[in-house]
Amino acid sequence: MNPDPNPTPPAPNATLILDHAAIDRCLKRIAHEIIERNPDLSKAALIGIPSRGVEMARRLTALITEFTGAAPFSGMVDVAMHRDDLHRHRIPPRVERTELPHEMRDKTIILVDDVLFSGRTCRAAMDSISSFGRPARIQYAVLVDRGHRELPIRADYVGKNMPTAFDERIHVRFEAVDHIPDSVWMSRP
Protein backbone atom coordinates (compact mmCIF):
# COMPACT_ATOMS: atom_id res chain seq x y z
CA MET A 1 0.00 0.00 0.00
CA ASN A 2 1.34 3.43 -0.92
CA PRO A 3 1.18 6.04 1.81
CA ASP A 4 -1.05 9.02 1.11
CA PRO A 5 1.25 11.84 -0.09
CA ASN A 6 -1.15 14.38 1.46
CA PRO A 7 -2.37 13.00 4.79
CA THR A 8 -5.34 14.73 6.39
CA PRO A 9 -4.39 16.98 9.33
CA PRO A 10 -5.94 16.13 12.72
CA ALA A 11 -6.81 19.79 13.35
CA PRO A 12 -7.47 22.77 11.05
CA ASN A 13 -4.26 24.55 12.02
CA ALA A 14 -1.96 21.50 12.21
CA THR A 15 1.48 21.43 10.62
CA LEU A 16 2.95 18.19 9.27
CA ILE A 17 6.16 17.35 11.16
CA LEU A 18 6.89 13.81 9.92
CA ASP A 19 5.35 11.96 7.00
CA HIS A 20 5.37 8.18 6.44
CA ALA A 21 8.90 8.16 4.96
CA ALA A 22 10.33 10.33 7.75
CA ILE A 23 8.74 8.10 10.42
CA ASP A 24 10.31 5.06 8.73
CA ARG A 25 13.74 6.74 8.79
CA CYS A 26 13.33 7.60 12.49
CA LEU A 27 12.33 4.05 13.39
CA LYS A 28 15.22 2.54 11.40
CA ARG A 29 17.69 4.84 13.15
CA ILE A 30 16.25 3.99 16.58
CA ALA A 31 16.41 0.27 15.74
CA HIS A 32 20.11 0.57 14.79
CA GLU A 33 20.84 2.50 18.00
CA ILE A 34 19.10 -0.19 20.08
CA ILE A 35 21.17 -2.88 18.33
CA GLU A 36 24.36 -0.94 18.99
CA ARG A 37 23.67 -0.43 22.71
CA ASN A 38 22.30 -3.95 23.31
CA PRO A 39 24.67 -6.51 21.77
CA ASP A 40 22.78 -9.49 23.29
CA LEU A 41 19.28 -8.99 21.92
CA SER A 42 18.04 -12.15 23.66
CA LYS A 43 18.22 -10.06 26.84
CA ALA A 44 16.28 -7.12 25.37
CA ALA A 45 12.53 -6.64 25.53
CA LEU A 46 10.72 -3.86 23.67
CA ILE A 47 7.68 -2.93 25.75
CA GLY A 48 5.15 -0.57 24.21
CA ILE A 49 3.03 1.87 26.17
CA PRO A 50 -0.56 1.78 24.78
CA SER A 51 -1.65 2.60 22.29
CA ARG A 52 0.78 3.96 19.74
CA GLY A 53 3.82 2.88 21.73
CA VAL A 54 2.69 -0.72 21.25
CA GLU A 55 2.62 -0.26 17.48
CA MET A 56 5.99 1.46 17.57
CA ALA A 57 7.48 -1.41 19.65
CA ARG A 58 6.07 -3.92 17.16
CA ARG A 59 7.68 -2.05 14.25
CA LEU A 60 11.03 -1.66 16.04
CA THR A 61 11.04 -5.39 16.85
CA ALA A 62 10.39 -6.20 13.19
CA LEU A 63 13.21 -3.88 12.07
CA ILE A 64 15.68 -5.29 14.61
CA THR A 65 14.78 -8.81 13.49
CA GLU A 66 15.23 -7.80 9.84
CA PHE A 67 18.63 -6.19 10.52
CA THR A 68 20.07 -8.87 12.83
CA GLY A 69 18.05 -12.06 12.47
CA ALA A 70 17.48 -11.97 16.24
CA ALA A 71 13.96 -11.32 17.49
CA PRO A 72 13.84 -9.58 20.87
CA PHE A 73 10.77 -10.00 23.07
CA SER A 74 7.99 -7.58 22.19
CA GLY A 75 5.18 -6.75 24.59
CA MET A 76 3.22 -4.03 26.29
CA VAL A 77 2.65 -2.53 29.71
CA ASP A 78 -0.57 -1.09 31.06
CA VAL A 79 -0.09 2.25 32.81
CA ALA A 80 -3.74 3.16 33.45
CA MET A 81 -3.84 2.50 37.17
CA HIS A 82 -0.31 3.81 37.79
CA ARG A 83 -0.98 7.32 36.48
CA ASP A 84 -0.88 10.18 38.95
CA ASP A 85 -3.55 12.17 37.10
CA LEU A 86 -6.52 9.79 37.52
CA HIS A 87 -8.39 12.48 39.46
CA ARG A 88 -8.42 14.69 36.33
CA HIS A 89 -10.42 12.22 34.25
CA ARG A 90 -14.19 12.00 34.45
CA ILE A 91 -14.09 8.55 32.86
CA PRO A 92 -11.58 6.04 34.26
CA PRO A 93 -8.87 5.12 31.74
CA ARG A 94 -9.22 1.90 29.81
CA VAL A 95 -7.11 -0.84 31.31
CA GLU A 96 -4.97 -2.69 28.76
CA ARG A 97 -3.27 -6.04 29.14
CA THR A 98 0.36 -6.29 30.17
CA GLU A 99 2.77 -8.63 28.34
CA LEU A 100 6.22 -8.77 29.91
CA PRO A 101 9.00 -11.37 29.84
CA HIS A 102 8.34 -14.11 32.41
CA GLU A 103 11.76 -13.55 33.97
CA MET A 104 12.95 -9.93 33.96
CA ARG A 105 15.97 -10.14 36.26
CA ASP A 106 18.51 -10.28 33.41
CA LYS A 107 16.50 -8.29 30.84
CA THR A 108 16.93 -4.80 29.48
CA ILE A 109 13.41 -3.42 29.20
CA ILE A 110 13.15 -0.83 26.45
CA LEU A 111 10.00 1.20 27.06
CA VAL A 112 8.56 2.53 23.80
CA ASP A 113 6.16 5.46 23.46
CA ASP A 114 5.15 7.86 20.73
CA VAL A 115 5.63 11.23 22.52
CA LEU A 116 7.68 12.25 25.54
CA PHE A 117 6.24 15.32 27.23
CA SER A 118 6.14 15.62 31.04
CA GLY A 119 7.70 12.20 31.75
CA ARG A 120 4.73 11.09 33.83
CA THR A 121 3.66 8.29 31.47
CA CYS A 122 7.18 6.85 31.56
CA ARG A 123 7.15 7.01 35.36
CA ALA A 124 3.79 5.21 35.40
CA ALA A 125 5.20 2.52 33.09
CA MET A 126 8.22 2.02 35.34
CA ASP A 127 5.92 1.75 38.37
CA SER A 128 3.81 -0.85 36.59
CA ILE A 129 6.87 -2.88 35.55
CA SER A 130 8.27 -2.82 39.08
CA SER A 131 5.10 -4.54 40.33
CA PHE A 132 6.05 -7.54 38.14
CA GLY A 133 9.74 -7.71 38.98
CA ARG A 134 13.06 -5.94 38.67
CA PRO A 135 14.73 -5.81 35.26
CA ALA A 136 18.50 -5.41 34.89
CA ARG A 137 18.02 -2.04 33.12
CA ILE A 138 15.30 0.13 31.68
CA GLN A 139 15.84 2.21 28.54
CA TYR A 140 13.36 4.55 26.87
CA ALA A 141 12.60 5.07 23.17
CA VAL A 142 10.25 7.74 21.81
CA LEU A 143 9.32 8.92 18.35
CA VAL A 144 9.00 12.60 19.39
CA ASP A 145 10.51 14.39 22.39
CA ARG A 146 8.71 17.69 22.80
CA GLY A 147 10.30 18.88 26.05
CA HIS A 148 8.49 20.31 29.09
CA ARG A 149 9.68 17.65 31.52
CA GLU A 150 8.11 17.61 34.98
CA LEU A 151 10.19 14.65 36.15
CA PRO A 152 13.91 13.90 35.71
CA ILE A 153 13.32 11.49 32.83
CA ARG A 154 15.04 11.48 29.45
CA ALA A 155 14.80 9.24 26.43
CA ASP A 156 17.73 7.03 25.41
CA TYR A 157 16.47 6.87 21.82
CA VAL A 158 14.66 9.75 20.09
CA GLY A 159 13.28 9.87 16.57
CA LYS A 160 12.83 13.65 16.52
CA ASN A 161 13.37 16.39 19.07
CA MET A 162 10.55 18.86 18.57
CA PRO A 163 10.63 21.76 21.05
CA THR A 164 7.09 23.01 21.48
CA ALA A 165 5.20 25.66 23.37
CA PHE A 166 3.40 24.26 26.39
CA ASP A 167 -0.05 24.67 24.79
CA GLU A 168 0.88 23.10 21.45
CA ARG A 169 -0.05 19.48 20.79
CA ILE A 170 1.73 16.67 18.97
CA HIS A 171 -0.52 14.21 17.14
CA VAL A 172 1.01 10.87 16.12
CA ARG A 173 -0.98 8.77 13.68
CA PHE A 174 -0.15 5.16 12.78
CA GLU A 175 -2.17 3.45 10.12
CA ALA A 176 -2.40 0.21 12.13
CA VAL A 177 -3.95 2.09 15.09
CA ASP A 178 -5.76 5.06 13.56
CA HIS A 179 -6.63 3.70 10.09
CA ILE A 180 -5.13 6.77 8.46
CA PRO A 181 -1.63 7.20 6.98
CA ASP A 182 1.38 7.40 9.28
CA SER A 183 2.11 11.01 10.19
CA VAL A 184 3.12 13.32 13.02
CA TRP A 185 1.50 16.75 13.32
CA MET A 186 1.82 19.76 15.57
CA SER A 187 -1.20 21.95 16.28
CA ARG A 188 -1.68 25.21 18.09
CA PRO A 189 -4.79 26.30 20.00
DRENKE-828226 format. One record per residue: x, y, z of N, C-alpha, C in turn; residue number from 1. Coordinates in steps of 0.001 Angstrom, whole numbers. Atoms other than C-alpha are relative to their C-alpha. Example, Ala and Ser with C-alpha at 12.3 -4.5 7.8 and 13.67 -1.06 7.14 Angstrom:
<atoms>
ATOM     n_x     n_y     n_z    ca_x    ca_y    ca_z     c_x     c_y     c_z seq
ATOM     890   -1190       0   12300   -4500    7800     900    1200       0   1
ATOM    -820   -1190     -60   13670   -1060    7140    -770    1090     730   2
</atoms>
This chain:
<atoms>
ATOM     n_x     n_y     n_z    ca_x    ca_y    ca_z     c_x     c_y     c_z seq
ATOM     837   -1183       0       0       0       0     881    1245       0   1
ATOM    -752   -1251      55    1345    3426    -923    -561     988    1000   2
ATOM     497    -999    -943    1183    6041    1810    -577    1199    -733   3
ATOM     641   -1194     563   -1053    9021    1112    1014    1138       3   4
ATOM    -972   -1084      35    1246   11840     -90    -508    1262     700   5
ATOM     584   -1159    -668   -1154   14379    1461    -926    -467    1117   6
ATOM     863     464   -1080   -2370   12997    4790    -863    1130     545   7
ATOM     948    -972    -532   -5339   14728    6391     448     461    1384   8
ATOM    -415    -490   -1325   -4394   16983    9331   -1048    -319    1060   9
ATOM     935     310   -1078   -5940   16130   12724    -726    1225     541  10
ATOM     624   -1252    -433   -6811   19794   13351     166    1018   -1126  11
ATOM     -56    -958    1106   -7468   22766   11051    1330     750    -116  12
ATOM   -1224    -793      26   -4257   24551   12019    1257    -852     216  13
ATOM   -1123     908    -255   -1956   21496   12211    1049      86   -1103  14
ATOM   -1138       0     914    1483   21427   10620     606   -1398     -21  15
ATOM    -604    1318     135    2946   18194    9272    1467      64     434  16
ATOM   -1368      52    -517    6162   17354   11163     758   -1175    -629  17
ATOM    -602    1195     596    6888   13812    9923   -1043    -703    -865  18
ATOM     883     803     840    5353   11955    7005     411   -1468     135  19
ATOM    -252    1447     -71    5374    8180    6440    1485    -320    -190  20
ATOM   -1415     283     281    8898    8155    4962     903     484    1133  21
ATOM    -813    -529   -1098   10326   10329    7751    -157    -856    1257  22
ATOM     215     893   -1141    8745    8096   10422     797   -1287    -197  23
ATOM    -791    1211     288   10314    5056    8734    1484     230     260  24
ATOM   -1422    -311    -233   13738    6737    8791     300      91    1495  25
ATOM    -186    -119   -1458   13333    7604   12487      16   -1378     657  26
ATOM      79    1327    -610   12328    4048   13388    1212    -855    -358  27
ATOM   -1200     763     387   15216    2543   11398    1220     471     787  28
ATOM   -1130    -526    -766   17687    4845   13153     -75    -465    1447  29
ATOM     170     467   -1385   16252    3988   16577     331   -1484     105  30
ATOM    -282    1444     -12   16415     267   15737    1507    -247     -29  31
ATOM   -1461     157      69   20106     573   14786     658     419    1314  32
ATOM    -560    -444   -1281   20840    2501   18004    -251   -1037    1098  33
ATOM     302    1053    -980   19103    -190   20080     941   -1188    -200  34
ATOM    -908    1114     302   21168   -2882   18332    1404     319     495  35
ATOM   -1345    -413    -395   24364    -935   18986     181     -26    1521  36
ATOM    -114     -86   -1467   23665    -432   22714    -350   -1298     717  37
ATOM     441    1261    -603   22297   -3948   23315     509   -1175    -838  38
ATOM    -578    1031     858   24667   -6508   21773    -649   -1382     157  39
ATOM     690    1276    -187   22784   -9494   23293   -1499     253     -24  40
ATOM    1416    -332     166   19280   -8990   21917    -931   -1014     653  41
ATOM     838     967    -720   18045  -12150   23664    -325     512    1399  42
ATOM     249    -584   -1316   18220  -10060   26842    -730    1337     -90  43
ATOM     739   -1252     195   16281   -7123   25372   -1480    -306    -189  44
ATOM    1444     118     173   12526   -6645   25532    -559    1381    -312  45
ATOM     619   -1265     385   10717   -3859   23674   -1436     -15     501  46
ATOM    1293     -21    -670    7681   -2932   25751    -714    1304    -339  47
ATOM     748   -1177     428    5152    -565   24210    -971     490    1051  48
ATOM     986    -632    -861    3025    1871   26165   -1220     295    -873  49
ATOM    1180    -171     858    -558    1778   24783    -303    1472    -254  50
ATOM     277     956    1051   -1648    2599   22295    1032      69   -1124  51
ATOM    -929    -115    1119     780    3961   19738    1400    -499     332  52
ATOM   -1288     563    -390    3825    2876   21731      63   -1498    -271  53
ATOM      54    1434     291    2694    -719   21251     286    -231   -1482  54
ATOM    -249     117    1442    2621    -260   17478    1449     326    -321  55
ATOM   -1397    -381     227    5994    1460   17570     941   -1121     455  56
ATOM    -818    1121    -486    7480   -1414   19654     -66   -1162    -985  57
ATOM     155    1082     976    6073   -3920   17158     859     274   -1242  58
ATOM    -786    -352    1190    7683   -2050   14247    1497     -52     282  59
ATOM   -1429      52    -347   11027   -1663   16036     474   -1447     110  60
ATOM    -358    1421    -111   11040   -5389   16847     166    -609   -1390  61
ATOM     -97     521    1370   10395   -6201   13187    1268     502    -692  62
ATOM   -1208    -549     614   13209   -3879   12065    1258    -641     594  63
ATOM   -1161     627    -640   15675   -5293   14614     163   -1429    -490  64
ATOM     -38    1370     508   14777   -8814   13495     496     -22   -1440  65
ATOM    -436     -97    1401   15226   -7802    9845    1501     296     -86  66
ATOM   -1407    -411      64   18627   -6192   10524     957   -1033     583  67
ATOM    -926     887    -713   20073   -8867   12832    -341   -1479     -86  68
ATOM     442    1386     -39   18053  -12055   12468    -418    -437    1394  69
ATOM     395     306   -1377   17477  -11973   16235   -1285     745     314  70
ATOM    1291    -608    -315   13957  -11324   17490    -111     233    1506  71
ATOM     179    -264   -1432   13836   -9578   20870   -1459    -157     392  72
ATOM    1360      78    -527   10775  -10004   23075    -710    1326    -294  73
ATOM     808   -1191     232    7991   -7577   22191   -1279    -142     802  74
ATOM    1198      60    -826    5181   -6754   24593    -551    1369     273  75
ATOM     634   -1264    -352    3221   -4034   26290    -188      70    1498  76
ATOM     222    -203   -1422    2652   -2530   29712   -1159     966     190  77
ATOM    1120    -873    -317    -565   -1090   31064     439    1026    1034  78
ATOM    -364   -1062    -939     -88    2246   32813   -1225     653     634  79
ATOM    1234    -696    -389   -3740    3159   33449    -119     217    1500  80
ATOM     212    -125   -1435   -3841    2497   37174    1239     511     737  81
ATOM   -1223    -524    -605    -312    3812   37790     188    1486    -289  82
ATOM    -105   -1423     325    -975    7320   36482    -287     830    1242  83
ATOM     240    -868   -1145    -877   10185   38954   -1019    1093    -317  84
ATOM     993   -1005     377   -3550   12167   37104   -1400    -610    -147  85
ATOM    1308     654     109   -6520    9787   37525   -1134     920     450  86
ATOM    1022    -915    -515   -8392   12480   39457    -453    1024   -1042  87
ATOM     353    -991    1031   -8424   14689   36333    -975    -543   -1040  88
ATOM     835     623    1023  -10423   12216   34251   -1393    -300     545  89
ATOM    1374     317    -395  -14193   12003   34448    -287   -1478    -213  90
ATOM     175    1424     317  -14093    8552   32862    1307    -697     330  91
ATOM   -1249     716    -308  -11582    6044   34258     680    -470   -1282  92
ATOM    -697     441    1202   -8871    5124   31744    -239   -1484    -267  93
ATOM     183    1394     399   -9223    1899   29810    1233    -799     400  94
ATOM   -1100     858    -422   -7106    -844   31312     348    -940   -1149  95
ATOM    -504     860    1066   -4969   -2693   28762     705   -1199     630  96
ATOM    -732    1138    -539   -3271   -6044   29138    1490     336      73  97
ATOM   -1439    -147    -131     362   -6288   30165     652   -1298    -462  98
ATOM    -768    1153     489    2768   -8630   28339    1471     303     219  99
ATOM   -1408    -193    -342    6223   -8769   29912     711   -1345     -42 100
ATOM    -727    1268     -83    8999  -11372   29842    -283    -670    1349 101
ATOM     278     739   -1232    8343  -14111   32407    1055     286    1059 102
ATOM   -1109    -295    -910   11761  -13547   33970     652    1295    -461 103
ATOM    -540   -1300     400   12949   -9927   33964    1363     298     610 104
ATOM   -1209    -309    -768   15969  -10137   36257    1209     321    -885 105
ATOM   -1162    -239     862   18513  -10278   33406    -352     753   -1280 106
ATOM     463    -673    1223   16500   -8292   30844     236    1500      34 107
ATOM      50   -1444     206   16928   -4803   29479   -1371     297    -577 108
ATOM    1335    -390     453   13413   -3415   29201     147    1334    -726 109
ATOM     -20   -1234     781   13147    -829   26447   -1446     476    -119 110
ATOM    1342    -576      74    9996    1195   27062    -113     793   -1289 111
ATOM     192    -663    1291    8565    2530   23804   -1303     791      46 112
ATOM    1192    -848      34    6164    5457   23463     110     950   -1188 113
ATOM     -10    -881    1160    5150    7861   20733     524    1391     333 114
ATOM    -390   -1376    -332    5627   11226   22515     462      66    1459 115
ATOM    -469    -297   -1350    7682   12246   25543    -302    1463     267 116
ATOM     385   -1368    -362    6236   15321   27231     432     253    1442 117
ATOM    -325    -294   -1400    6143   15617   31040     876   -1073     640 118
ATOM    -722    1122    -590    7703   12198   31748    -872    -838     909 119
ATOM     877     697    -945    4727   11087   33827    -466   -1356    -529 120
ATOM     393    1296     543    3659    8292   31472    1139   -1002     146 121
ATOM   -1158     875    -183    7179    6853   31555     107    -434    1458 122
ATOM     -48     343   -1416    7146    7006   35356   -1073   -1021     343 123
ATOM    1083     955    -244    3786    5205   35400     360   -1380    -557 124
ATOM    -411    1280     591    5197    2516   33087    1050    -683     869 125
ATOM   -1023     589    -870    8217    2016   35341    -624    -516    1297 126
ATOM     697     482   -1198    5918    1750   38375    -720   -1309    -285 127
ATOM     711    1218     365    3814    -848   36587     965   -1175    -142 128
ATOM    -986    1070     195    6869   -2879   35552     554    -472    1336 129
ATOM    -586     387   -1293    8265   -2816   39083    -940    -880     812 130
ATOM     927     881    -716    5103   -4538   40327      82   -1445    -509 131
ATOM    -171    1346     552    6053   -7538   38140    1395    -558     261 132
ATOM   -1366     448    -233    9744   -7713   38977     979    1121    -252 133
ATOM   -1040   -1009     166   13055   -5940   38674     886    -370   -1178 134
ATOM    -886     278    1143   14734   -5811   35259    1425     466     287 135
ATOM   -1396    -424    -145   18495   -5410   34892     142    1489    -300 136
ATOM     -56   -1408     405   18021   -2044   33118   -1316     370    -662 137
ATOM    1125    -515     769   15304     132   31676     538    1117    -886 138
ATOM    -319   -1051     959   15839    2210   28545   -1322     542    -528 139
ATOM    1222    -672     429   13360    4550   26873     169     492   -1430 140
ATOM     -10    -415    1403   12603    5073   23168   -1292     729    -320 141
ATOM    1178    -776     384   10255    7739   21809     156     481   -1442 142
ATOM     -33    -546    1352    9321    8918   18352     244    1507      43 143
ATOM    -129   -1458     -93    8998   12599   19390     226     392    1460 144
ATOM    -244    -601   -1313   10511   14385   22386    -324    1477    -134 145
ATOM     440   -1388     143    8714   17688   22800     392     898    1162 146
ATOM    -452    -830   -1115   10298   18877   26048   -1044     132    1086 147
ATOM     928    -319   -1096    8493   20308   29094     -34   -1068    1082 148
ATOM     -65    1045   -1002    9677   17654   31523    -424     502    1369 149
ATOM     377    -262   -1385    8110   17609   34982     736    -945     944 150
ATOM    -753     988    -767   10185   14646   36148    1378    -162    -636 151
ATOM   -1352     152     559   13907   13901   35714     121   -1272    -836 152
ATOM      28    1151     906   13323   11487   32825     451     478   -1370 153
ATOM    -419    -317    1366   15036   11484   29447     -57   -1273    -835 154
ATOM      41    1147     901   14795    9237   26429    1418    -387    -417 155
ATOM   -1277     509     503   17728    7034   25410      30      18   -1521 156
ATOM     118      44    1458   16474    6870   21818   -1125     951    -404 157
ATOM     980   -1002     420   14664    9752   20091     -32      68   -1518 158
ATOM     153    -156    1437   13277    9869   16570     159    1445    -429 159
ATOM     -71   -1418     334   12827   13649   16517    -199     826    1265 160
ATOM     178    -997   -1054   13371   16395   19071    -816    1131    -599 161
ATOM     903   -1020     530   10547   18858   18570    -392     941    1134 162
ATOM     367    -942   -1065   10628   21756   21052   -1330     661    -336 163
ATOM    1329    -555     214    7091   23012   21481    -319    1002    1095 164
ATOM     576    -823   -1060    5197   25660   23366    -859    -926     861 165
ATOM     728     858    -916    3398   24262   26387   -1401    -328    -505 166
ATOM    1378     225     432     -50   24672   24795    -121    -630   -1388 167
ATOM      56     691    1291     881   23101   21445    -195   -1492     245 168
ATOM     230    1445    -109     -46   19478   20791     728    -721   -1117 169
ATOM    -583     891    1011    1732   16671   18970    -982   -1138    -209 170
ATOM     934    1068     368    -523   14207   17136     771   -1041    -811 171
ATOM    -637    1094     737    1009   10869   16116   -1103    -894    -528 172
ATOM     980     868     636    -979    8771   13684     727   -1171    -641 173
ATOM    -510    1217     632    -146    5164   12779   -1170    -691    -678 174
ATOM    1074     622     764   -2172    3448   10119    -594   -1210     713 175
ATOM     482    1208    -676   -2404     211   12126    -896     317    1197 176
ATOM     787    -385   -1175   -3946    2092   15090   -1153     911    -388 177
ATOM     966   -1064     300   -5761    5058   13563    -718    -153   -1335 178
ATOM     598     252    1320   -6627    3695   10092     104    1196    -935 179
ATOM    -353   -1080     914   -5129    6769    8460    1515     -56    -176 180
ATOM   -1440     128     268   -1629    7197    6978     875     470    1164 181
ATOM    -978    -381   -1014    1383    7405    9275     367    1468    -164 182
ATOM    -386   -1408      42    2107   11009   10185     119     528    1429 183
ATOM    -111    -719   -1267    3116   13320   13015    -288    1466    -296 184
ATOM     449   -1370     203    1502   16751   13317     186     809    1276 185
ATOM      18    -916   -1127    1818   19761   15571   -1127     991    -217 186
ATOM    1079    -980     110   -1197   21946   16278      90    1004    1131 187
ATOM      52   -1088    -972   -1676   25214   18086   -1449     288     329 188
ATOM    1404    -301    -375   -4789   26298   19996    -584    1137    -817 189
</atoms>
